[in-house]
Amino acid sequence: MYEFAIAWEWLAFAARWLHVITAIAWIGSSFYFIALDLGLVKREHLPPGASGEEWQVHGGGFYHIQKYMVAPATMPEHLTWFKWESYATWLSGFAMLAIVYYAGADLFLIDRHVLDVSQWQAIAISIASLAAGWLIYDTLCKSPIGRHDTALMLVLYCVLVAMAWGYTHLFTGRAAFIHLGAFTATIMSANVFLIIIPNQKIVVADLIAGKTPNPALGKQAKQRSLHNNYLTLPVIFLMLSNHYPLAFGTQYNWLIAALVFLMGVTIRHWFNTTHARKGRPTWTWPATIILFMLIIWLSTVPKILSGEQARVAPVFQKFAQNAHFEAARDTVMSRCSMCHAAEPAWEGIRAAPKNVVLETDEGIAAHAREIYIQAGRSHAMPPGNVTEITPEERKLLTAWYESAVAENETR
């Protein structure tokens, strides 16, 4: 059993590593081609069918690039396809979802205080939601509203906000954010697999057959590619969010996710406008900062609305001497130490997560800030609240940390 746990951990590591590598390749090529497309210039000397050209310099040499909006007159001898980066990113990401969240459903996927379902029911909901996401998105794009880019984007944003809210009412906060990222990434990868590449293959087949390709195919592929461009940054945030409980483990986590999508729009708008040589919309950066500050505020708003003062500082002195320490220690020992121990008692846990051991007064005091963030101010720990820590106990952990910090500041 010990060897299996080690092997499974390395399998998760390998899947994560592969996912990061392929995602870098996909995002890099996507950003490059969007920037290239926006920077193309129409000149008189271009050959028939070419919509623009771009000169670039890199690696000690110059590149002369021309784009054909539909297709060139004849099929090129060599053609490079950009598709495997997308496929490998989605497949490795789904593998990660299965290894971590499906195999560890009771710990990472299911919060029975949110929705009391079995492991297989939770997994079925997960897979069904990803498939439904693509069907809803594709239907909207092919509907009459799909002919109006701005209206379509607004409707799609409403769908994403609805999914953000819905996922937080189905899974743990951590799993909700990961699923929202997977939901969005599934749409992006399916765009490549089901629309962009098939359309390009039809164009190539028409060229080989001596037919004139349909311009609508290129227009549709370009629309989907632009959607992918604006969705990329929010997906990255959501995939990294499992390291930050103040993002996924607080009361307004779904609203935080909604604002993250807006941040993706403001950031990409600046880059896209700049690459298109249409000026530099500097307003996007203050707007992004304001959105991020609002996210920070939302992560603490329940405490603000209650009239309490949030006093958080990275101070670790004399936590064990605080008046609340004894009660806080009892809570940690009863709710956390079965995993965070030198020899964890929780089934399937072979070593204390992140080597955080909470069995002694010294260990608990040393990790006061982590306990405060993970289990006091957010619901990140215990995962899925498997040890059923109560709201009163979370308030107690919060009071312990904040009073200790306050006492230290007055000295």
VENKASUL-V850067 format. One record per backbone hydrogen bond with DSSP energy under -0.5 kcal/mol. NH is the residue of the N-H (numbers start at 0). CO is the residue of the C=O. Records with the same first field share a line. If there is no record, write none. Layout:
NH = CO + CO
//
This chain:
4 = 0
5 = 1
6 = 2
7 = 3
8 = 4
9 = 5
10 = 6
11 = 7
12 = 8
13 = 9
14 = 10
15 = 11
16 = 12
17 = 13
18 = 14
19 = 15
20 = 16
21 = 17
22 = 18
23 = 19
24 = 20
25 = 21
26 = 22
27 = 23
28 = 24
29 = 25
30 = 26
31 = 27
32 = 28
33 = 29
34 = 30
35 = 31
36 = 32
37 = 33
38 = 34
39 = 35 + 36
40 = 52
42 = 40
45 = 42
49 = 46
50 = 66
51 = 66
52 = 40
53 = 64
55 = 62
57 = 60
60 = 57
62 = 55
64 = 53 + 62
66 = 51
68 = 48 + 66
80 = 78
82 = 80
86 = 82
87 = 83
88 = 84
89 = 85
90 = 86
91 = 87
92 = 88
93 = 89
94 = 90
95 = 91
96 = 92
97 = 93
98 = 94
99 = 95
100 = 95 + 96
101 = 96
102 = 97
103 = 99
104 = 101
106 = 103
107 = 103
108 = 103 + 104
109 = 104
111 = 109 + 383
113 = 110
114 = 110
116 = 114
121 = 117
122 = 118
123 = 119
124 = 120
125 = 121
126 = 122
127 = 123
128 = 124
129 = 125
130 = 126
131 = 127
132 = 128
133 = 129
134 = 130
135 = 131
136 = 132
137 = 133
138 = 134
139 = 135
140 = 136
141 = 137
142 = 138 + 139
145 = 142
146 = 143
147 = 144
148 = 146
151 = 147
152 = 148
153 = 149
154 = 150
155 = 151
156 = 152
157 = 153
158 = 154
159 = 155
160 = 156
161 = 157
162 = 158
163 = 159
164 = 160
165 = 161
166 = 162
167 = 163
168 = 164 + 165
169 = 166
170 = 166
171 = 108
175 = 171
176 = 172
177 = 173
178 = 174
179 = 175
180 = 176
181 = 177
182 = 178
183 = 179
184 = 180
185 = 181
186 = 182
187 = 183
188 = 184
189 = 185
190 = 186
191 = 187
192 = 188
193 = 189
194 = 189 + 190
195 = 190
196 = 191
198 = 194
199 = 195
200 = 196
201 = 197
202 = 198
203 = 199
204 = 200
205 = 201
206 = 202
207 = 203
208 = 204
209 = 206
210 = 205
212 = 210
214 = 212
216 = 213
217 = 213
218 = 214
219 = 215
220 = 216
221 = 217
222 = 218
223 = 219
224 = 220
225 = 221
226 = 222
227 = 223
228 = 224
229 = 225
230 = 226
231 = 227
234 = 230
235 = 231
236 = 232
237 = 233
238 = 234
239 = 235
240 = 236
242 = 239
243 = 240
246 = 243
247 = 243
248 = 244
252 = 249
255 = 251
256 = 252
257 = 253
258 = 254
259 = 255
260 = 256
261 = 257
262 = 258
263 = 259
264 = 260
265 = 261
266 = 262
267 = 263
268 = 264
269 = 265
270 = 266
271 = 267
272 = 268
273 = 269
274 = 270
275 = 271
276 = 273
277 = 272
280 = 278
281 = 279
283 = 280
284 = 281
285 = 281
286 = 282
287 = 283
288 = 284
289 = 285
290 = 286
291 = 287
292 = 288
293 = 289
294 = 290
295 = 291
296 = 292
297 = 293
298 = 294
299 = 296
300 = 296
302 = 299
303 = 299
304 = 300
305 = 301
306 = 303
307 = 302
309 = 307
310 = 308
311 = 309
312 = 310
314 = 312
320 = 317
321 = 318
324 = 321
327 = 323
328 = 324
329 = 325
330 = 326
331 = 327
332 = 328
333 = 329
334 = 330
335 = 331
336 = 331
338 = 335
339 = 335
340 = 338
343 = 340
344 = 337
345 = 337
348 = 345
349 = 347
354 = 351
355 = 352
356 = 354
357 = 339 + 355
363 = 359
364 = 360
365 = 361
366 = 362
367 = 364
370 = 366
371 = 367
372 = 368
373 = 369
374 = 370
375 = 370 + 371
376 = 371
377 = 372
378 = 248
380 = 373
384 = 381
385 = 382
387 = 384
393 = 389
394 = 390
395 = 391
396 = 392
397 = 393
398 = 394
399 = 395
400 = 396
401 = 397
402 = 398
403 = 399
404 = 400
405 = 401
406 = 402
407 = 403
408 = 404
409 = 405
410 = 406 + 407
//
